[in-house]
Amino acid sequence: MRLEDGGFDIVVANILYDPLLALTDTLGRALVPGGKLCLTGLRSEQIPAIQSAYWEHFQNFQSRQLSGGWCLITAIQKRTKSSIAEKRF
């Protein structure tokens, strides 16, 4: 299965800010509708920009402070099954 096939229930990405911004569309297509995204490798001041970048694909953003000044963001895929089919054809 390719990452872009939209078949994953959960995706966890523990990488830094710039790569997470570059992967916005790829991670947005990787999850099934209602799938959960977990992003780490971020600082608290980067959270608003990440949420803004991922807003097209995700909803219900939550953030949490972790040790060492790092943060975790979680969100739920908001795409419907019909929009997945439209993108494939």
N, C-alpha and C positions, 0 to 999 in steps of 0.2 A: 504494500500500500504506500502510495506517495503521500507526503505531508499535506499536499494541497487537495487531497481527495475528500476531506471533510469526514473522516471516519473515526476520529478520536474523541473519547469522552472527557479526557483531561489532558492538558498540555502544561508542562512545567518548564520554564526557561529561567535559568540562573546565570544570566549574562549581564553585561553592562548596558548603560543607557543608549549609546549610539547604535549598537547592534539590535537592541529591542525596537528602536524607532525604524530601522531598516526592515525589520521582520513583521511590521504591522499587518500587511495584507496576507502574507504567508500564514501567520498564526491565525488570522481571522478566518481563513479558509480551511484550516486544519481540523477544526472541531465540529462535531455534530451540533444541531440546534440544541441549546440548553447545556452544552458542554462547558466545563470550567477551565479557565485560564489562570495560571499562577505565575506571576513575574517577580523575580528577586534580582538582586544586584543593583539596586537603586537606592538613592539617597532621598530623604523626605522632600527636598526642594525640587526634585525631578518628577514627583508624582503628578502634579497638575498637567504637565506636558505629555506624559505617557497616557494619562486618561483621555486627554483631548485627541491624541493620535489614534487611540484604539476605540474611540466612541462609535465609529461607523459600524463596527462589528460586535461590540460588547455593551453590556449594561450591568447594573447592580455592582458597581465598583466598590471595593472595600480595601482599606489599607491598614497596615499594622507595622509598628516599629519593632525591629529585631535588634539583637545585640550588635554592638560595634557601630551603631549609626545607620545600619542597613534597614531597608523596608521591604515588605511583601505587599503586592497588589493582587487581589483576586477579582475576577469578573466572570460573567456568564454570557455565552454566545447568544446573540439575539436574532440571528438569521433563521428564517423559516425553511422548511424542506423545499418549498417551491422556488425560493431564491437560489438554492444550491443547484437545482436542475437548470434554471435559466443560465447560470454562469458556465455550466458545462457545455451548453450547446450554442 
